[in-house]
Amino acid sequence: MPDKRLAIIFVRRGHSPTGGAEAYLKRLARGLVEAGHAVQLITTSGWPQNEWPFGAIRRLPSGSASAFANELEQIRPQLQSDVLMSLERVWECDVYRAGDGVHRAWLDRRRQFESTFQTFCRCFSRKHKDILRLERSLFADRRAGRIIVNSEMVKNEIVNLYGYPAEKIDVDRNGVPVSEFRDAMVNRQQSRAALGLAVDEIAVLFAGSGWERKGLRFAVEATKPYENVRLRLMIAGRGNQRRYKTAHVQFLGSVADLSPVYAAADIFLLPTIYDPFSNACLEALACGLPVITTRNNGFSEIVEDRVHGSIVDCANDLAGLRSAIGFWTDAARRIAVRSTNMHRAAQFDISENVARTLEILVQAAASAASASGKIRNT
């Protein structure tokens, strides 16, 4: 099996041009194709053709999570592959990558930051009910043959909330093309000039979509003007800008290539309420930036507090966030940590992730072939 050219089907519903899952999937597909394997994608109409140059692409018409999963079930007998790996909650798959985390855990975490009325209304949401049903199918009913997670946090959630066997869950951290982000730092001065940053201005970068979950309101509050320090909060991503607009905030919108923005920044800030493992945090680390985030981000498992950045207990710990920002406003400290962070990020290059994921896919393909043989022999 290791020498066999695998035919791999990936499943991902929808497309966001700045989405971490989409960026990861494309990096993984590129690595697998370069290793000689064949890949195809099952998705919806939202995924542009030019964003998938790696193989065939098949689009299902449904938009909702449950309708998409139902249609995938209907066409499943027609699909020719060695292994089907889903990055989307579906009814059944050979390998499920829980890159979006555990929805039940996210809802539990979210209740701590919303009113009782909001929680009550969410109980009647069809969307959340459908996602939870799909999640139960994969985890509680064990219709995911194997699960890949990107943090111990998510693994523990799946085991504790759904009783899925821990031995069938593989922890495979996210990976990024480290050299691309490291090399971007060469043009740091040009990148700062392009964003209109003054020499004495400290640029704090927040990047991501889903601003509520990623804690943007806490980032805005924590970066309010400091005495004798010029701070600018730069926000990359899409969202309702009117809710967060203030004098020290600069909205960059959707940014296809964040490398020059990381290069221009001094500190990366993501006070997330829940994040399985933030890709953006790893990209910032690869650029040498100190990363400030929460323990509810799986990324926090690979860094040390006040060594690679700062870790606060929860998103609304404003005192902790302000203390962390104050700590990293020291220019000498930021310069000193740059090489340390680049070295740490180098251990999570996308090539390592591709190699480990391929091992899991090979094992899953062998299991699927064995199960198929048993069915035929019966």
N, C-alpha and C positions, 0 to 999 in steps of 0.2 A: 504493500500500500504506500509507503513513503516515496517509492519511485514512480508511482502512478500519477498521471496528469489528472487532477481532480476537476470535475465539472461542478461548480459551486453556484447556488442561487442565493442571492441576498434579497431580503425583503425590508423595505422602508417606505412607509406611507408619507406622501407629501415631500416638500422641499423648502428649506429656508436658506437663502444665499449666505447667511452668516451663522448658520446652525453648527454647533460643535459636532453633533452626530453625523451630519452630512460631510463635514470636513474629515472626520475620522474614517467614515466608510470609503470615501474616495482615496484616502491615503492607503488604507488596507487593500482595496481592490488593485491599486497600482502596484503595490508590493507583490501581491499574489500573481498578477499577470506577468510581471517581470520574472517571477520564479517559475513560469511556464504553465500556470493553471488557467482554466477558462472560467470566467465569471459572467453572470447576467444579473439583472436587477428587475425585481417586481415592485412597482410603485404606482403612483397616480399621475394624473395629467400635469400636476404641478412641478414635476422634475424635468428641467430642460434637457433636451437631447445632448447639447454640447457640454453638459455637466456630467456626462457618463460616457467617456470615450473608451471604456474598457471592454465592452462586449454588448450583447443584446440587452434591450430594455423592453419590458412589457408593462403596459399601464392598465390598471383596473379602474373602472369609472367611479366607484364609490368614494365618497369623501369621509364618512363617519368611520370610527374605529371598528365598530361591530360589523358594518356592511362590508368594509374592506376585508375583514377576517373571514366573513362568510363566503365572499367571492373567491378568496384564496383557497378555501376548503373545496369549493366546487371544481376548481381547475387543477387541484393538487394531483389527481391521478394522471393528468396529461403531461406533467412536468418531468423532464428527463434530466436528472442530476445525481451526483453521488451524495450530496449533502445540501440541505436547505438551512441556511442560517438567517434568522430573523432579528432585526434591530427594532422590531415593532411588536406590540402585544397582539398575538394571533391565537387561534385555538390550539394549534399544535405545530411543532417544528423539531428538527433534529438538534439544532443548537439555537439557544436564545441568548442574545447579548443584552443584558439589562442596563444598557447605557443611560436610559432614562430613569433608572432607579426603581423604587417600589412605590407605586401610586398610593397604596394604603398608608405607608410610612409618611409620605409627603402630606397627605391630608391630615394625619395626626399632628404633624409638626405645624402645619398651617393654622390649626385651631388656636394655637398659642398667640397668634398675631392678628386675629380677627374677632369681630363681635359674635355674640351668641346668635344673633339674627342671621348673620352671614353663614354661619355653620349650619343653621337650621335650613336655610334656603338650598344649600348645597346638597343636603340629604335627598332632595327631590330632583336633582340634576340627572337627566338621562345620560349625558356624556360620562359623568363620573361612575354611574352604575355600570355602564357598558365596559369601561376600562377595568373596573374591579372584577367583573365577570371574566374577562379575558385573562386577567392576572391570576385569578383562582384556577382557571383551566391549566395554565402553564405551570403554576407552582403547587397548589394544593392537590390538583388532580394529576400532577406529574406528567403532563403531556408535552413538556419540553424534555427531550432526551438528555440534554446537557445544558448547563447554564454558564455563561461567562459574565463575570462582574468586574468592574474596574476599581473596587475598593472592598476592604474587609467590612466596612460599614454596611454596604448593600448586601453582602453575603450574610451577615448576621441578621439583617432584616428579613430576608427570604426564609432563612431557617427558623427564626423565632416567630414570625407572623404566619407562616404557611406550612411549616414542618417539612420542607423539601430537604432531601438528604444532603448534608454538607459535603460528602465525598464526591458528589456529582456537580459541584460548583467550583469553577476554576477562577481564581483571581488573576486577571491579566490587565495590568494598568494601561491607561491610555499612552499613546506614543505620538510624537510630533517629529517633523524633519528638523532636528536640532540645529544643524549647520545653517539652514536658511534664516532662522531667527537670530542666531549668533552673528552671522555675517551682516545682518541689517544694522548692527550697532556701529559699523564703520561709518555710516552716513548719519550719525546722530545729530550733528550740528545742522545739516541741511534739513533733516526731518523736523527739528524744533523750529527752524526758521519758517518752514512751510506752514506750520500751525500757528505762527505768530507768537511764539513763546519768548518772553524776555529772558535774559541771562540769569537773573536772580529769581525767576519764577519757578516754583516747584509744581510739576505737572503730576497729578494723581489720576490714573486711568482706571475707569470702570468699563468693562466690555461684556456684552451679552444681551440676549433677548430674554423675555420673561422677567421684566424688571421687578415685579412684585416678589417673585420667588428668589431672585438674586439679591434682594435687599437694597435696591437703589435709594429708597427713601432714607435709609440709615446712612448710606454713603454720603448723601447730600447733607444731612444733618451733621455728620461727624467731621465734614470738611469745611464747615462754616468758618469764616475768616479767623485766622490765628493772629495773635499779637506779634508784630515784628516779622511775620512770615507771609510771603505772597504765595497763596495756594490757588491752583486752578484745577477744578474737577472736569476732566474730559470724559464724555460718555459716548461710547461707540455701540450702536445697535438701534433697534426700532422700539418705539413705545410712545406713550402719551406724554409728550414733552411738557405740556402745560402744567402737569401735576408736580413737576420737579424743577421748573424754571426759577433760577435765582442768579444773582450777579456773578457768583464765582463759578458758574457751571457753563461749559461749552458742549453743545450737542454736535457730534460728528456724523450722525445718521448711520446707515448701514455701510460698513467698510469691507470691501471684498478682500483686500490684503492689509492685515493689521500690522505687518512687520515694521513699517516706518513709524507707526503710531507707538508701538512698544519702544522703538528706538528713541523716540522723542520724550517718552515719559520718564519719571523719576521713581514712582511708586505705583504698584498695582493694588487696587482695592476691590474686593468682592465679599461683602458681608452677607453672604447668602443664607437664606433660611433653610434651604435643602438643595444639595447638589451631589450627585453620585461621585463625580470626579471632574472638576472643571478643566476642560481643555485649555481655556484662556489662561488659567493660572499656570499651567505647565508651559505654555508659550511664553508668558511673561518671565517665568523662571529661566527659560532658555536664553532670554535676552539679558539676563543678569539682574532683573528688577527684584527688589524685596517685595514679597507678596503678603498682603494682609487679608486674612479670610477667617472663617469660623470652623469650629470642630464639626459642624454639620455639612462640611464639604469633604468628600473622600480624599481630595488632594492633600488635606492636612496630615494624612498618614505618612506622607513621604518627606515632610519637611520638619524642621525643628524651630520652635518658637525663639525669636530673637537671634537666630542663626541664619535662616534663609528668608525670614520675614517675621510676621507675627500672627498668632492664632488666638482668637477670642472665643469664649464659650458659646455665645449666641449672637444673632444678627443685631438685636436691639441693645447690646451692651455698648452704649455710646461712650461711656467713660473709657472702656477698654479700647475702643476703636480710636478715640482721640489720643490716648496715650501711645498707641502703636504708631499712629501717624506722626506724632511729635517725635518719637524715637527715631524714625527713619527720615525726618527732615534734615538730619545731620549729613552734610555732603560727604564728609570723610567716611562715615559709616556706610553710605550707599556705594561709594567707590570700592571700599574694602570687600563688600559682600558680592560684588559682581562676578568675580572669577569663581567663588564658592558656589554660587547659584548655577552658573553655566556648567560647572563640573557635575553638579547634582542632576541637572536636567539631561546631561549626556547619557545617563543611565536609563533614560526613558525615550530613546530614539525610536522612531516608528519602525525601524528594521527589527528591533527586539520584539515589538508587539506583533509584527507580521509573522515572525518565526514561531512565537508561542501560539498564536491563533491558528497557524497552519497545523501545528502538532495536534491541537484539539479537534480541528476539522478532519484530519486524517483518522483519528480515533473514532469520531462520530460516524464517518463514512464507513469504516470497518464494521461498526456496530449495526448500522442501517443495512449493510449488505448481508451481514450474518442473520439479522432478523428476517430479511426478505427471503433468504435461503430456507430458513426454518418454516416460513409460511408456505413456500412452494413444496417443501418436502412433506408437509402435513397432509 
